[in-house]
Amino acid sequence: MGAKESATEDNTFETLQIKGLEAVKKKDMELALTYFKQALLCNPQAVSVHNNLSNIYTALGNSEAALTHLYEALRLQPQRAESYNNLGRLLYKQARIPEAIPYFEKALRLDPDYWEAHYNLAHSLSSLNQFNRAAAHYQEVIRIMPEHPIAHFNLGLIYVAEENYALAQIHLNKAIEQDPKNVEAFRQLGQVYVQLGRSLDAMEMYQKALALNPTLADVHHNLAILYLRQSDRAKALFHFTEALKQEPTNDTAKHMVMALSNAESNSAPPAYITQLFDQYADYYDEHLKTKLKYHAPGLLRNAVGRCLPSNPTVGRVLDLGCGTGLCGIYFRDMALDLIGVDLSPKMIEKARVLGAYEKLVVADFNDYLTQPDLEPFQLIIACDVLVYTGDLEMLFKNVNRVLLPGGRFAFTTEMLDSTDIDSSEKNLSRYHLQPTGRFAHSSAYIHELAKGNQLSILSEENIILREQEGSAIRGQLWVLG
């Protein structure tokens, strides 16, 4: 008799609900399903049971059954915010996000302080790139639950996307305070500090991200760049090497490992150049002029002018590695037809806005020069471009082929000092891959190439190309014809 009474007590509606919730906590969804089904038999109109069954069926992957119980919950109690939120969440999981949003909004009309509905709505809006609306709802989550780590993190990501780095750092730091193992928050905060010019803080965040996950190729890569800026070549080499281990197709890391290891190379990979200048495009001009004190385009224009008749109009001019169009400004006056070629699509976009060129082409310059139907040029310029190619033989042959008689080939190189190298290999007397990732060329090599391609050296000047880390970068300016 006593055992029978105990069994009856164990199957009351309240007890079945408690057992069901305990099973959910233990992630035993099948057992939870059994208890809540029994509870529903005891009380078919229990809205909470329908909501719980919907959540369990969702976890078990039975969307149709989950929807059935949600609709029943709403039929029984149409003013219950939780049911609308759960229905929206289920639709979101089915990638029916536009359909989910009105249900979250309905839940919030019924209960404006329902933080889960705010969070789900923010997440939905963010996935549709409606960042301003999403930010407002993440802020509501934080108002109601000030220490919610994921809301702070997601809000930080929105501010990163909007380039509002001051606010991004506040919320990413808050997310880390609440969850010190959020590796993505450390990674994002590192990028934010880079944008804010706080290199040491960025390095600290990247190091903390790697302490949590040492396999992050992009973090090793970014950290290597920061060490390189500080002239710490040993640590830069270590992190570029680690980046390459994790991502063997990373051409930038591969190139920089070779540069920092004093390995011989003939040319920087095209993918490295494209990536470098795509990332650089937005602040390239300002950085060159204010930080690097770069005046090479003007110096090149003056040198070409001295090697031509007064007030020249030279017709077709080709700007190899035109970048954002800095040379286009200086050579526009002498060109009837100015054409720019660059590997970086983003650099070409910037040059197009300038409006100085008749034509702009995204291409490798040797590929462009070997087009069978290419019309010849009176002037070809390459300012601060040959530093990304060691072996220049193909370029000189191609230039010689498309340069009109009496035409000019004007360019700059970084100066190769014999004290910079300690190898007897033939190529290293001609060019050398430096730890900066750029090639230096010897004067003798340029003379050799000019002679081999029937070009006379009309001007050879030693110049200061720019400043880097407070030191003058020595180079040479050439005009051949």
Number of C-alpha atoms within 10 A of each C-alpha: 5 6 8 9 9 10 10 9 13 13 16 13 19 13 14 22 22 15 19 28 20 14 18 18 11 11 13 14 20 14 16 25 22 15 23 24 19 19 24 19 11 15 12 14 15 17 22 16 23 27 23 23 27 28 26 24 20 18 13 13 11 13 18 12 15 24 22 13 22 26 18 18 24 19 12 15 14 12 16 17 22 23 26 26 27 25 25 28 25 21 19 19 12 11 12 14 20 14 13 24 23 15 22 28 20 18 26 21 13 14 15 14 15 19 19 17 28 27 23 24 29 29 24 23 20 19 12 12 13 14 20 14 13 25 23 13 23 27 18 20 25 19 13 14 12 13 15 17 22 22 27 26 27 23 29 30 25 23 23 21 13 12 13 15 21 15 16 26 24 16 23 30 19 22 25 20 13 16 15 15 16 19 20 16 27 26 23 23 29 28 24 27 21 18 16 14 11 13 20 15 17 25 22 16 24 26 19 19 25 19 12 15 14 15 16 18 23 19 27 26 24 22 27 27 21 19 20 19 15 14 14 13 18 13 17 25 24 18 24 28 22 23 28 23 15 15 17 13 11 18 18 22 26 20 23 28 23 19 22 20 15 16 14 16 19 15 18 22 15 17 13 19 17 21 16 13 19 18 13 15 19 14 9 16 17 12 13 14 12 9 14 18 16 18 15 22 23 14 18 22 17 13 20 22 15 12 14 14 10 8 9 11 16 19 13 19 26 27 25 27 26 27 29 24 27 18 23 24 15 16 26 15 14 18 21 14 16 23 21 28 24 26 24 27 20 21 25 24 16 17 22 17 11 14 12 23 23 12 13 21 18 18 19 17 21 15 10 16 22 15 11 7 7 10 11 19 23 20 27 23 26 21 24 20 20 22 22 20 21 22 19 17 16 11 18 18 18 18 22 20 14 19 20 16 11 11 20 27 24 23 24 27 26 26 23 25 15 13 6 11 16 9 11 8 10 8 16 21 18 20 28 31 30 21 20 13 19 20 26 26 28 21 19 12 18 19 15 13 17 19 12 12 15 12 19 14 17 16 16 15 13 14 19 18 25 19 15 12 11 9 9 14 15 17 21 22 23 23 23 22 21
